[in-house]
Amino acid sequence: MKKKWFSIQSRLAPYIFLTHFMLLFLIFTLFPLLKSLALSLYITNGPKSQKFVGFENFIFLFDDPTFHKAIWNTMIYAICSLGVQLPLSLGLALLLNSRFLKARNFFRFSFFSPHLVGQVFVAVLFAVIFMPKFGLLNRTLHAVIDTTIDTKWLGNPDLVMPALVMTSLWMYVGFNMIYFLAALQSVDRELYEVAQVDGAGPVAQFRHVTLPSIKSVTVFVGVLTTIGSFQLFELPYVMLGNTSGPDNAGLTVVIYLFQNGFISGYLGYASAIGWSLTVGVLLISLLQMRLTGTWNSKD
C-alpha cells in the first residue's frame, strides 16, 4: 500500500509543483492576452461601453496618421540602436577583453552600472542634462564652442530623437557589452594563433575569426535590441514631461497605445495597436534571423 501511495505521489509531484506557475500564467498572462485579442474587435469607450466592429480597428490603423508617426519614430530609434549602440557595445567588449588592460573588472562594472538604475531614473537625469539654460550639455557646449545660444534639445522636434538615442546609448551600451564580452571570452585562442601563423593581421583576425565565432550572440543581441526598441515607453514619456514631445517627435507605438487605452479610454483600438506591434516585432525578428542565416527554412 505504501509503495502504491509513494508511486502516486511521485507521478503527481511534478504537476503539483507546476500548479502555482500555471495558475499565475493563466491569470496574469494568457487571460489578458486573450482578452486583449477579443477587445481589438470592439470599439470601446471605457471598460463597459463596447460595440463589436470586427477588424475595423486594424483597418483604421492603416489610415491613422498619428499611428504612422509613432511607427516612423520607433523605426528610427530602432535603426539608430542597431547601427550605433551595437558597434559601440562590441568595441567596448573588445577593449575590455584585452589582456593588457588593467582594472578590467572596474571598467566592466562602470560601463554596465547605468543599466541598473532603471529607465525612469535615467529619464529624469537626462531631462535635467538636456535643459536649455542650466543643463550640463548646453553648459559644456558653451564652454567648448564659446556661444551663448541655448539648444532646446527636448523642445525642438528635430532634436528630440537624437536626445533619446544619446540617452539610450548611455543606458544600454554597457548592458549589451556584457553579452559580447562573454562571447569573446569563449572564442578559442588557438584560432587566433593559427590565423597569426597564416599571416593574418588584427583586422583579418577580427573579420575571419572573431565575427564568425560570435555570430550567434550578435544575432541574439540584435533581436533583443530590436524588441526593446519597439517597447520604448518610460524613457521618452518621462523625459518629455508625460507627453509625446513637440509635434509628436517623441511619440512611440507604446506611448500611442497608452494614450488610447488609458487616457482616452479606447481600449479596443489600443488592443489593436498592441497586437499589430506584436505581429510586427515577430516578423522583423524572424527577418533578422533569416537574413543573418540563424534561421534556416530547411531545418
GIFENFEN-V316386 format. One record per backbone hydrogen bond with DSSP energy under -1.0 kcal/mol. NH is the residue of the N-H (numbers start at 1). CO is the residue of the C=O. E is the energy in kcal/mol with one decimal. If there is no record, write none. Layout:
{{NH/CO/E} {NH/CO/E}}
//
This chain:
{{5/1/-2.5} {6/2/-2.6} {7/3/-2.1} {8/4/-2.1} {9/5/-2.4} {10/6/-2.2} {11/7/-1.7} {12/8/-2.1} {13/9/-2.2} {16/12/-2.3} {17/13/-2.4} {18/14/-1.5} {22/18/-2.7} {23/19/-2.5} {24/20/-2.2} {25/21/-2.9} {26/22/-2.7} {27/23/-2.4} {28/24/-2.6} {29/25/-1.6} {30/25/-2.7} {31/26/-2.1} {33/29/-1.9} {34/30/-2.6} {35/31/-2.7} {36/32/-2.6} {37/33/-2.1} {38/34/-2.1} {39/35/-2.5} {40/36/-1.7} {41/38/-1.5} {42/39/-2.2} {43/51/-3.1} {45/49/-1.9} {46/265/-3.1} {51/43/-1.6} {53/41/-2.8} {54/41/-1.4} {56/53/-1.1} {59/55/-2.1} {60/56/-2.6} {61/57/-1.1} {63/60/-1.1} {68/64/-1.9} {69/65/-2.1} {70/66/-2.2} {71/67/-2.4} {72/68/-2.5} {73/69/-2.6} {74/70/-2.3} {75/71/-2.6} {76/72/-2.5} {77/73/-2.3} {78/74/-2.4} {79/75/-2.8} {80/76/-2.4} {81/77/-2.2} {82/78/-2.4} {83/79/-2.9} {84/80/-2.2} {85/80/-1.0} {86/81/-1.2} {88/84/-1.8} {89/85/-2.4} {90/86/-2.6} {91/87/-2.5} {92/88/-2.5} {93/89/-2.2} {94/90/-2.5} {95/91/-2.1} {96/92/-2.8} {97/93/-1.4} {98/95/-1.1} {107/103/-1.8} {108/104/-2.6} {109/105/-2.1} {110/106/-2.2} {111/107/-2.4} {112/108/-1.8} {113/109/-2.4} {115/112/-1.7} {116/113/-1.8} {122/118/-1.9} {123/119/-2.7} {124/120/-2.3} {125/121/-2.5} {126/122/-2.7} {127/123/-1.8} {128/124/-1.3} {129/125/-1.7} {130/126/-2.3} {131/128/-1.4} {137/129/-1.6} {139/135/-2.2} {140/136/-2.1} {141/137/-2.3} {142/138/-2.4} {143/139/-1.8} {144/140/-2.0} {145/141/-3.1} {146/142/-1.4} {153/151/-1.6} {156/152/-1.0} {159/156/-1.7} {160/156/-1.1} {163/159/-1.9} {164/160/-2.2} {165/161/-2.6} {166/162/-2.5} {167/163/-2.0} {168/164/-2.4} {169/165/-2.2} {170/166/-1.7} {171/167/-1.3} {172/168/-2.9} {173/169/-2.0} {176/172/-2.4} {177/173/-1.6} {178/174/-1.0} {180/176/-1.8} {181/177/-2.8} {182/178/-2.2} {183/179/-2.0} {184/180/-2.8} {185/181/-2.0} {187/184/-1.1} {191/188/-1.2} {193/189/-1.7} {194/190/-2.5} {195/191/-2.1} {196/192/-2.4} {197/193/-2.0} {198/194/-1.8} {199/196/-1.4} {200/195/-2.8} {205/201/-2.6} {206/202/-2.3} {207/203/-2.3} {208/204/-2.8} {209/205/-2.1} {210/205/-2.0} {211/206/-2.5} {213/209/-1.5} {214/210/-1.7} {218/214/-2.5} {219/215/-2.4} {220/216/-2.2} {221/217/-2.9} {222/218/-2.4} {223/219/-2.7} {224/220/-2.7} {225/221/-2.6} {226/222/-2.2} {227/223/-2.5} {228/224/-2.3} {229/225/-2.2} {230/226/-1.9} {232/229/-1.2} {237/233/-2.1} {238/234/-2.5} {239/235/-2.1} {240/236/-2.2} {241/238/-1.6} {242/237/-3.0} {248/245/-1.5} {249/246/-1.7} {250/244/-2.6} {251/248/-1.3} {256/252/-2.4} {257/253/-2.2} {258/254/-2.5} {259/255/-2.7} {260/256/-2.1} {261/257/-2.7} {262/258/-2.6} {264/259/-2.5} {266/260/-2.8} {267/265/-1.7} {270/266/-2.4} {271/267/-2.2} {272/268/-1.9} {273/269/-2.1} {274/270/-2.4} {275/271/-2.5} {276/272/-2.1} {277/273/-2.4} {278/274/-2.2} {279/275/-2.4} {280/276/-2.4} {281/277/-2.6} {282/278/-2.1} {283/279/-2.4} {284/280/-2.4} {285/281/-2.5} {286/282/-2.3} {287/283/-2.3} {288/284/-2.4} {289/285/-2.2} {290/286/-2.3} {291/287/-2.8} {292/288/-1.8} {294/289/-1.5} {295/289/-1.8} {299/296/-1.7}}
//
